[in-house]
Amino acid sequence: MDDTQALLTQIEQACRRLRMAQSTFGRLAVNDGKLVSRLQQGGRVTIQTIERVHRFIEEQDGASVSALRAALPGLRDRVPPEHNFRFYDNRQKYLMFVNTTTEKQIIADRAVQELCDTQPVPPAIRLFDGGTGDGTALARILRGLHRRHPWVPFYVVAKEISMENIRLTLEKMPDRFREHAGTVLVMTNLKYNEVPHLQPDTASGASAMVWHEVALDGTSAGEFEEQIAALEPFLAKYWQARIGPASGNPVYKTPVVLVLYRRDHGFMLDPIVPRRGYAMADFDFALLSQPYRASAPLSFKSSRVIAPLVRALRPNGKLMGVQSYGEDPGMEIIRTIWPDESPFRHGRREVMEAVADDLGTAARDFHFHDLSDEEALFRYDIRALPTEVGEGARIHSSTLFAAWNAASYVAQIEDTRLSEALSNDAYLEATRQVLQRHGGLWFNDEMFLISRRARLN
């Protein structure tokens, strides 16, 4: 029995136990209602799809992922070698999305607004950003925060597992160190539950962790840029990722903490600079912007990502989460090609309820903000000239490709299905019609807020 047939057998058995239609299984497991029929017709299946199917069966049926994997004898041979592994998000898709939409700017502005409503206390404003991506939002947040608090030290922890994103983020930081000298920037690839104390959760991880502190010399952005650029060999050596054997998600090979600050402000910043084995988990503000895949189990989103950062808030501290919402022209494009597509499974209220359950009795110490749709939902647009879109406009191919890329990226369509869609021009025509009908293209995100209550005197 080959892997495809074995996987089909596992799905069929799970459907019988769960009393679930195969189309429903495919839609809930991998956002593809035709998964089973494609496999039955000889379609290929990726390692990522297999892992997602196994995680879904484990979540719904209690089966062991390791046992399911063991039943697919050829699975190990299909896992790419670790030294060839690249971050799972396609870099071209991600960078095109960041540079052709306004999402990062709008999220950053909302974050600054929420952050300035908090009540920071000495010795610093303590900020967490995860996942940082290419640093576009973080740089904008730091600019906005400096404008409001030019003389207050900043302690900033940025989590990102991709070495390429770390490099892009660091390229944006020289100006930040020049303008706001009282900045301590911590870059790390640690897991969300490890980030608050900057400490791996296993003894082997703690012993293997690389802690690198860099005191930047000079006073100009050019001098800082040279020293940050010199970190490239360090990043290439240690900031590597691999596929987790249980989850199929990217995980670090080596846990790394990189601490940057200006040497000429070292005396003032000494109480803020974290030390290995000792870091305060008391953030004034935590931003979680699209920190997980929409298809991830609710329990993963809650217990592995959000709850650890909620626990790390100081009194009056606030966590702002952002996730895709749908019900926008972008999803109109996607449903023209895949009518049953429904990628955004867990709304903000469902997510917060799960976090409250994970916190248990400690949930009483937090306020779960019940935001209305008017407060929680916000729109961001694809960048296009007014003459490029709308009724009767001649939409250039570059705009069509950017719009399709944004729609498929937000909906998190797998490469296998994208390849099938690209076999004809239907996707371009669907994109063109939506752009002309709406005079542009936009997407909806939703925000949720969780804050720690102030201590009573």
C-alpha positions as CSV (number, residue, x, y, z in Angstrom):
1,M,0.0,0.0,0.0
2,D,1.5,3.4,-1.0
3,D,1.3,6.5,1.0
4,T,-1.7,8.0,-0.9
5,Q,-3.8,4.8,-0.5
6,A,-2.8,4.6,3.2
7,L,-3.8,8.2,3.8
8,L,-7.1,7.6,2.0
9,T,-7.7,4.6,4.3
10,Q,-7.0,6.8,7.4
11,I,-9.4,9.5,6.2
12,E,-12.1,7.0,5.4
13,Q,-11.8,5.3,8.8
14,A,-11.8,8.7,10.6
15,C,-14.9,9.8,8.6
16,R,-16.7,6.7,9.8
17,R,-15.8,7.2,13.4
18,L,-16.6,10.9,13.3
19,R,-19.7,10.3,11.2
20,M,-18.5,13.0,8.8
21,A,-18.8,13.3,5.0
22,Q,-15.5,13.1,3.2
23,S,-16.0,16.5,1.6
24,T,-16.6,18.0,5.1
25,F,-13.5,16.3,6.3
26,G,-11.4,17.7,3.5
27,R,-12.8,21.2,4.0
28,L,-12.2,21.2,7.8
29,A,-8.8,19.5,7.7
30,V,-7.1,21.3,4.8
31,N,-9.7,23.8,3.4
32,D,-10.3,21.5,0.4
33,G,-13.6,19.8,0.1
34,K,-12.4,17.8,-2.9
35,L,-9.3,16.4,-1.2
36,V,-10.5,12.8,-1.1
37,S,-11.8,12.8,-4.7
38,R,-8.5,14.2,-5.9
39,L,-6.6,11.6,-4.1
40,Q,-8.8,8.8,-5.4
41,Q,-8.2,10.1,-8.9
42,G,-4.4,9.8,-8.4
43,G,-3.7,13.3,-7.2
44,R,-0.4,14.0,-5.4
45,V,-0.3,15.0,-1.8
46,T,2.3,17.1,-0.1
47,I,4.0,16.5,3.2
48,Q,2.3,19.6,4.6
49,T,-1.1,18.2,3.6
50,I,-0.4,14.9,5.2
51,E,0.7,16.6,8.4
52,R,-2.5,18.8,8.5
53,V,-4.7,15.8,8.0
54,H,-3.0,13.9,10.8
55,R,-3.2,16.9,13.1
56,F,-6.9,17.2,12.4
57,I,-7.6,13.5,13.0
58,E,-5.6,13.8,16.3
59,E,-7.6,16.8,17.4
60,Q,-11.0,15.4,16.5
61,D,-10.5,11.7,17.1
62,G,-7.7,11.4,19.7
63,A,-5.5,9.4,17.4
64,S,-1.7,9.6,17.8
65,V,0.1,11.6,15.0
66,S,3.2,9.4,15.4
67,A,1.1,6.3,14.9
68,L,-0.6,7.8,11.8
69,R,2.8,8.7,10.4
70,A,4.1,5.2,11.0
71,A,1.4,3.8,8.8
72,L,2.9,5.8,5.8
73,P,6.2,4.0,5.2
74,G,7.4,6.4,2.5
75,L,6.7,9.5,4.5
76,R,10.2,9.9,5.8
77,D,11.7,9.7,2.4
78,R,9.6,12.7,1.3
79,V,10.6,15.0,4.0
80,P,13.2,17.5,2.5
81,P,16.7,17.3,4.0
82,E,17.1,19.8,6.8
83,H,20.0,21.6,5.1
84,N,17.6,22.3,2.1
85,F,14.7,23.5,4.2
86,R,13.4,27.0,3.7
87,F,10.8,28.9,5.7
88,Y,7.4,27.5,4.6
89,D,6.0,30.8,3.5
90,N,6.9,31.5,-0.1
91,R,9.1,34.6,0.1
92,Q,8.0,36.1,-3.1
93,K,4.3,35.8,-2.1
94,Y,4.9,37.3,1.3
95,L,7.0,40.2,0.2
96,M,4.7,41.1,-2.7
97,F,1.8,41.0,-0.2
98,V,3.6,43.3,2.3
99,N,4.6,45.8,-0.4
100,T,1.3,45.9,-2.3
101,T,-1.1,46.1,0.6
102,T,-1.6,48.5,3.5
103,E,-2.2,45.9,6.2
104,K,1.1,46.4,8.0
105,Q,0.7,50.1,8.2
106,I,-2.9,50.0,9.5
107,I,-2.0,47.3,12.1
108,A,0.9,49.4,13.3
109,D,-1.2,52.5,13.7
110,R,-3.9,50.6,15.6
111,A,-1.2,49.1,17.8
112,V,0.2,52.5,18.6
113,Q,-3.2,53.8,19.5
114,E,-3.9,50.9,21.8
115,L,-0.3,51.0,23.3
116,C,-0.7,54.7,24.1
117,D,-3.9,53.9,26.1
118,T,-1.9,51.7,28.5
119,Q,-0.1,53.1,31.6
120,P,3.6,52.1,31.4
121,V,5.7,52.4,34.5
122,P,9.5,52.9,34.9
123,P,12.1,52.0,33.9
124,A,10.8,51.4,30.3
125,I,8.0,50.8,28.0
126,R,8.0,47.1,27.4
127,L,6.8,45.9,24.0
128,F,6.5,42.4,22.4
129,D,5.9,41.9,18.6
130,G,5.3,38.4,17.2
131,G,5.7,37.4,14.5
132,T,7.6,40.3,13.4
133,G,7.8,39.4,9.7
134,D,10.0,41.8,7.7
135,G,9.8,44.4,10.4
136,T,7.5,46.9,8.5
137,A,5.0,47.1,11.3
138,L,7.5,47.1,14.1
139,A,9.5,50.0,12.6
140,R,6.3,52.0,12.2
141,I,5.2,51.2,15.7
142,L,8.6,52.4,17.1
143,R,8.4,55.6,15.1
144,G,4.9,56.3,16.4
145,L,5.9,55.4,20.0
146,H,8.9,57.7,19.8
147,R,6.7,60.6,18.7
148,R,4.7,60.2,21.9
149,H,7.4,59.2,24.3
150,P,10.7,60.6,23.0
151,W,12.6,60.3,26.3
152,V,11.3,57.0,27.7
153,P,13.5,53.9,27.2
154,F,12.0,51.1,25.1
155,Y,12.5,47.4,25.8
156,V,11.4,45.6,22.6
157,V,11.2,41.8,22.0
158,A,10.7,40.7,18.4
159,K,10.0,37.1,17.7
160,E,10.7,35.7,14.2
161,I,11.8,32.2,13.1
162,S,12.8,33.2,9.6
163,M,16.4,34.3,9.1
164,E,15.4,36.2,6.0
165,N,12.8,38.2,7.9
166,I,15.2,38.9,10.7
167,R,17.7,40.3,8.2
168,L,15.0,42.5,6.7
169,T,13.9,43.7,10.1
170,L,17.4,44.5,11.2
171,E,17.9,46.6,8.0
172,K,15.1,48.9,9.3
173,M,16.6,49.4,12.8
174,P,19.7,51.7,12.3
175,D,17.4,54.7,12.0
176,R,15.5,53.6,15.1
177,F,18.7,53.4,17.2
178,R,19.7,56.8,15.9
179,E,16.4,58.6,16.7
180,H,15.5,56.7,19.9
181,A,18.8,56.1,21.7
182,G,17.2,54.5,24.7
183,T,16.2,51.3,22.8
184,V,17.0,47.8,23.8
185,L,16.0,45.5,21.0
186,V,15.8,41.7,21.5
187,M,15.4,39.5,18.5
188,T,14.6,35.8,19.1
189,N,13.4,32.6,17.4
190,L,12.1,31.1,20.6
191,K,8.6,29.6,20.9
192,Y,5.8,31.8,22.1
193,N,5.7,30.1,25.5
194,E,9.5,30.6,25.8
195,V,9.7,34.2,24.8
196,P,8.5,36.0,28.0
197,H,11.5,34.8,30.0
198,L,13.8,34.3,27.0
199,Q,14.4,30.7,28.1
200,P,13.8,27.4,26.3
201,D,11.4,25.1,28.0
202,T,13.7,22.1,28.0
203,A,17.1,21.6,29.7
204,S,18.7,20.6,26.4
205,G,17.3,23.7,24.7
206,A,18.6,25.9,27.5
207,S,22.1,24.4,27.3
208,A,22.1,24.8,23.5
209,M,20.8,28.4,23.4
210,V,23.0,31.0,21.8
211,W,22.8,34.3,23.6
212,H,24.6,37.2,21.7
213,E,24.7,40.7,23.1
214,V,25.9,43.6,20.9
215,A,26.6,47.1,22.2
216,L,26.5,49.3,19.1
217,D,29.3,51.9,18.9
218,G,28.9,55.4,17.4
219,T,26.0,57.8,17.2
220,S,25.0,57.7,13.5
221,A,22.6,55.5,11.6
222,G,25.4,54.7,9.2
223,E,27.7,53.4,11.9
224,F,24.9,51.3,13.4
225,E,24.1,49.9,9.9
226,E,27.6,48.7,9.4
227,Q,27.7,46.9,12.7
228,I,24.3,45.3,12.2
229,A,25.2,44.2,8.7
230,A,28.3,42.5,10.2
231,L,25.9,40.2,12.0
232,E,25.0,38.4,8.7
233,P,27.4,35.4,9.3
234,F,26.0,35.0,12.8
235,L,22.5,34.9,11.5
236,A,23.4,32.5,8.7
237,K,25.1,30.1,11.2
238,Y,22.5,30.0,14.0
239,W,19.1,31.4,12.7
240,Q,18.1,28.2,11.0
241,A,14.7,26.4,11.0
242,R,13.6,22.9,10.4
243,I,10.2,21.1,10.2
244,G,8.9,19.9,13.6
245,P,8.3,16.1,13.4
246,A,5.1,16.2,15.4
247,S,3.4,19.4,14.2
248,G,4.8,19.9,10.7
249,N,5.4,23.6,11.6
250,P,8.8,25.3,11.4
251,V,10.8,25.2,14.6
252,Y,14.3,26.5,15.4
253,K,17.3,24.3,15.1
254,T,19.2,26.4,17.7
255,P,17.4,28.7,20.1
256,V,18.8,32.2,19.7
257,V,18.6,35.5,21.6
258,L,20.2,38.6,20.0
259,V,20.3,41.7,22.2
260,L,21.1,45.1,20.7
261,Y,21.5,48.5,22.3
262,R,23.7,51.6,22.1
263,R,26.9,51.5,24.1
264,D,26.9,55.2,24.8
265,H,23.5,54.6,26.6
266,G,24.6,51.4,28.3
267,F,24.7,52.9,31.8
268,M,21.1,54.1,31.6
269,L,19.9,51.0,29.9
270,D,21.6,48.5,32.2
271,P,18.5,47.8,34.3
272,I,16.6,47.1,31.1
273,V,19.0,44.9,29.2
274,P,18.0,41.2,29.8
275,R,20.5,38.7,31.2
276,R,20.7,35.1,30.3
277,G,18.6,33.1,32.7
278,Y,16.8,36.3,33.9
279,A,14.3,38.3,31.9
280,M,11.2,39.9,33.3
281,A,7.9,38.8,31.8
282,D,5.9,42.0,32.3
283,F,5.0,43.5,28.9
284,D,3.0,46.7,28.7
285,F,1.9,45.7,25.2
286,A,2.0,42.5,23.1
287,L,1.1,42.5,19.5
288,L,0.2,39.2,17.8
289,S,-0.3,40.0,14.2
290,Q,-1.4,36.9,12.1
291,P,0.7,34.7,14.4
292,Y,-0.8,31.4,13.3
293,R,-2.3,29.8,10.3
294,A,-6.0,30.2,10.1
295,S,-6.4,26.4,9.7
296,A,-4.6,25.7,13.0
297,P,-6.6,24.0,15.8
298,L,-8.2,26.4,18.2
299,S,-6.4,24.7,21.1
300,F,-3.0,25.5,19.4
301,K,-3.9,29.1,18.8
302,S,-5.0,29.5,22.4
303,S,-2.6,27.4,24.5
304,R,0.6,27.6,22.4
305,V,0.4,31.2,21.1
306,I,-1.9,33.6,22.9
307,A,-2.2,32.4,26.5
308,P,1.6,32.5,27.2
309,L,1.8,36.2,26.2
310,V,-1.4,37.0,28.1
311,R,0.2,35.6,31.3
312,A,3.3,37.8,30.5
313,L,1.4,41.1,30.7
314,R,2.0,43.4,33.6
315,P,-0.9,45.1,35.5
316,N,-2.7,47.4,33.0
317,G,-0.8,45.6,30.2
318,K,-2.7,44.8,27.0
319,L,-2.5,42.2,24.2
320,M,-3.7,43.0,20.8
321,G,-4.4,40.1,18.4
322,V,-5.0,40.5,14.7
323,Q,-6.4,37.8,12.4
324,S,-8.1,37.6,9.0
325,Y,-11.9,37.9,9.0
326,G,-13.0,37.4,5.4
327,E,-16.3,38.5,4.0
328,D,-14.5,40.9,1.6
329,P,-13.8,41.2,-2.2
330,G,-10.6,39.1,-1.7
331,M,-12.8,36.1,-0.7
332,E,-15.0,36.8,-3.7
333,I,-12.1,36.1,-5.9
334,I,-11.2,32.9,-4.0
335,R,-14.7,31.5,-4.0
336,T,-15.0,32.1,-7.8
337,I,-12.3,29.4,-8.1
338,W,-13.1,27.4,-4.9
339,P,-16.8,27.9,-4.1
340,D,-16.7,26.1,-0.7
341,E,-13.6,27.8,0.6
342,S,-13.9,28.9,4.2
343,P,-10.4,29.4,5.7
344,F,-11.2,31.6,8.7
345,R,-12.7,29.1,11.2
346,H,-12.3,30.8,14.6
347,G,-13.7,34.3,15.3
348,R,-12.3,36.6,17.9
349,R,-14.9,35.7,20.6
350,E,-14.3,32.0,20.1
351,V,-10.5,32.6,20.4
352,M,-10.9,34.6,23.6
353,E,-13.2,32.0,25.2
354,A,-10.5,29.4,24.5
355,V,-7.8,31.6,26.1
356,A,-10.0,32.1,29.1
357,D,-10.4,28.3,29.5
358,D,-6.7,27.9,29.2
359,L,-6.1,30.5,31.9
360,G,-8.5,28.7,34.3
361,T,-9.1,30.6,37.6
362,A,-6.4,33.1,36.6
363,A,-8.8,34.4,33.9
364,R,-10.5,36.6,36.5
365,D,-7.4,38.7,36.5
366,F,-7.9,39.7,32.9
367,H,-10.4,41.7,30.9
368,F,-11.6,40.2,27.7
369,H,-12.8,43.1,25.7
370,D,-16.1,42.5,23.9
371,L,-15.6,44.7,20.9
372,S,-18.4,45.4,18.5
373,D,-17.8,44.7,14.8
374,E,-17.4,48.4,14.3
375,E,-14.6,48.5,16.8
376,A,-12.9,45.2,16.0
377,L,-13.0,45.0,12.2
378,F,-10.8,47.1,9.9
379,R,-10.1,47.1,6.3
380,Y,-6.9,47.3,4.3
381,D,-6.5,47.8,0.6
382,I,-4.3,46.7,-2.2
383,R,-2.3,49.6,-3.6
384,A,-3.4,50.7,-7.0
385,L,-3.8,54.0,-8.9
386,P,-7.4,55.2,-9.2
387,T,-7.1,55.0,-13.0
388,E,-6.0,51.3,-12.8
389,V,-9.3,49.9,-11.4
390,G,-13.0,50.5,-11.6
391,E,-15.6,50.3,-14.3
392,G,-14.2,50.4,-17.8
393,A,-10.5,50.7,-16.6
394,R,-7.8,48.8,-18.3
395,I,-6.3,46.8,-15.5
396,H,-2.6,46.1,-16.0
397,S,-1.3,42.6,-15.6
398,S,0.9,43.6,-12.7
399,T,-2.1,44.8,-10.7
400,L,-4.0,41.6,-11.5
401,F,-1.1,39.4,-10.4
402,A,-0.6,41.5,-7.2
403,A,-4.4,41.3,-6.4
404,W,-4.5,37.5,-7.0
405,N,-1.3,37.0,-4.9
406,A,-2.9,39.0,-2.0
407,A,-6.2,37.1,-2.2
408,S,-4.6,33.6,-2.3
409,Y,-2.0,34.6,0.3
410,V,-4.7,35.8,2.8
411,A,-6.8,32.8,2.2
412,Q,-3.7,30.6,2.7
413,I,-4.3,28.4,-0.4
414,E,-1.8,25.6,-0.7
415,D,0.7,25.4,-3.5
416,T,-0.9,22.3,-5.0
417,R,-4.2,23.9,-5.5
418,L,-2.6,27.1,-6.7
419,S,-0.8,25.2,-9.3
420,E,-4.0,23.7,-10.6
421,A,-5.7,27.2,-10.6
422,L,-2.8,28.6,-12.7
423,S,-3.3,26.1,-15.4
424,N,-5.8,28.4,-17.1
425,D,-6.8,32.1,-17.1
426,A,-10.0,31.7,-15.0
427,Y,-8.2,33.1,-11.9
428,L,-7.2,36.3,-13.7
429,E,-10.6,36.9,-15.1
430,A,-12.2,36.4,-11.7
431,T,-9.7,38.9,-10.2
432,R,-10.4,41.4,-13.0
433,Q,-14.2,41.2,-12.5
434,V,-13.9,41.7,-8.7
435,L,-11.5,44.7,-9.1
436,Q,-13.9,46.3,-11.6
437,R,-17.0,45.6,-9.6
438,H,-15.6,47.1,-6.4
439,G,-13.3,49.7,-7.9
440,G,-10.4,48.1,-6.1
441,L,-9.6,45.3,-3.7
442,W,-9.6,45.2,0.0
443,F,-9.6,42.7,2.9
444,N,-11.0,42.6,6.4
445,D,-9.0,41.9,9.6
446,E,-10.4,41.6,13.1
447,M,-8.8,42.6,16.3
448,F,-9.2,41.3,19.8
449,L,-8.0,42.8,23.0
450,I,-7.1,41.1,26.4
451,S,-5.8,43.2,29.2
452,R,-4.6,42.4,32.7
453,R,-6.6,44.2,35.4
454,A,-4.8,46.7,37.6
455,R,-3.9,45.6,41.1
456,L,-6.1,47.0,43.9
457,N,-4.2,49.0,46.5
